[in-house]
Amino acid sequence: MRLPVDLLLFDLDGTLADTKADLATAVNLTLRDFGLPQHPPERIYTFVGDGVRVLLARAFESRGAKAFEEALVVFRAHYLEHLLDETRLYPGVEKVLEHFADKKKGVVTNKPIEYTMKLMEGLGARDRFDVILGSHSTVKLKPDPDMIERALATVLVKADRAVMIGDNINDIHAARAAGVRSVAVGYGLGDPAALKAAQPDFFCDRIEDVMAWFA
């Protein structure tokens, strides 16, 4: 039996789009500009999920507040230049969006809204969503439920008629705190074992599986 749903909320990095290569490029170009050793891309992938400030803090290994603030500016320039070099929607995403064409859909991501909007437009996905929320100065990041609650209020959907789909433990905790169901995807940047241990309502290795669970 499929569960009724009126709103599907998606994380961006590691859920809707495979952004990891372009993120790693921008981080390593920033480290290069500061004369610091670059990281293997696979290591940078593990830094993603808690926002850009945390991403860079992990990459820079806390080398001082002044250098860090300068690094944010340098990273911004590199990422805006490269964020669509290799980033693509994951296989199956288009099929899922089309399947739920008559449902409200949203993006709820810890990624800064500037990058988020440029990505969504560049991927041709901007108009597929009713609400897109990313990090900015007045919003609390996941695992806080703030963005999910804002999305619910924006499209006038009750929590028990919504689902949050993401690849990070933050998505599961934010969904639980907001009172919405959670789907953890195992193909993204999160560790599948850790995701399962966080006890999402559903777990899948293919995003197409949500079509069988929700009406």
PEZIGI-V341018 format. One record per residue. N is the residue number from 0. RES is the residue in one letter. PSI is psi in whole degrees, 0 to 359 (none if undefined). Layout:
n->(N,N)
res->(RES,RES)
psi->(PSI,PSI)
//
This chain:
n->(0,1,2,3,4,5,6,7,8,9,10,11,12,13,14,15,16,17,18,19,20,21,22,23,24,25,26,27,28,29,30,31,32,33,34,35,36,37,38,39,40,41,42,43,44,45,46,47,48,49,50,51,52,53,54,55,56,57,58,59,60,61,62,63,64,65,66,67,68,69,70,71,72,73,74,75,76,77,78,79,80,81,82,83,84,85,86,87,88,89,90,91,92,93,94,95,96,97,98,99,100,101,102,103,104,105,106,107,108,109,110,111,112,113,114,115,116,117,118,119,120,121,122,123,124,125,126,127,128,129,130,131,132,133,134,135,136,137,138,139,140,141,142,143,144,145,146,147,148,149,150,151,152,153,154,155,156,157,158,159,160,161,162,163,164,165,166,167,168,169,170,171,172,173,174,175,176,177,178,179,180,181,182,183,184,185,186,187,188,189,190,191,192,193,194,195,196,197,198,199,200,201,202,203,204,205,206,207,208,209,210,211,212,213,214)
res->(M,R,L,P,V,D,L,L,L,F,D,L,D,G,T,L,A,D,T,K,A,D,L,A,T,A,V,N,L,T,L,R,D,F,G,L,P,Q,H,P,P,E,R,I,Y,T,F,V,G,D,G,V,R,V,L,L,A,R,A,F,E,S,R,G,A,K,A,F,E,E,A,L,V,V,F,R,A,H,Y,L,E,H,L,L,D,E,T,R,L,Y,P,G,V,E,K,V,L,E,H,F,A,D,K,K,K,G,V,V,T,N,K,P,I,E,Y,T,M,K,L,M,E,G,L,G,A,R,D,R,F,D,V,I,L,G,S,H,S,T,V,K,L,K,P,D,P,D,M,I,E,R,A,L,A,T,V,L,V,K,A,D,R,A,V,M,I,G,D,N,I,N,D,I,H,A,A,R,A,A,G,V,R,S,V,A,V,G,Y,G,L,G,D,P,A,A,L,K,A,A,Q,P,D,F,F,C,D,R,I,E,D,V,M,A,W,F,A)
psi->(128,140,141,139,141,343,127,121,136,139,164,289,122,358,297,318,144,93,358,321,318,326,315,320,312,321,313,326,324,315,319,317,335,8,27,154,139,157,150,140,322,328,320,325,327,348,348,144,343,20,163,321,317,321,310,324,320,318,322,352,42,64,18,141,318,312,324,315,323,324,326,319,316,317,318,313,316,317,320,330,328,359,349,15,308,351,131,157,144,152,135,341,314,319,318,316,321,320,321,33,330,3,155,143,149,160,128,104,149,357,139,141,328,311,320,312,321,321,311,320,318,330,359,25,357,316,0,354,143,335,136,119,130,180,141,183,340,12,146,139,153,140,2,141,2,309,321,317,322,319,316,316,324,319,5,51,139,153,322,0,20,159,141,126,122,170,10,148,327,325,319,313,320,318,314,318,330,351,21,158,157,142,123,133,135,1,355,220,345,157,119,320,318,323,315,322,334,357,60,164,328,153,137,153,348,129,338,340,333,338,336,344,334,139,none)
//
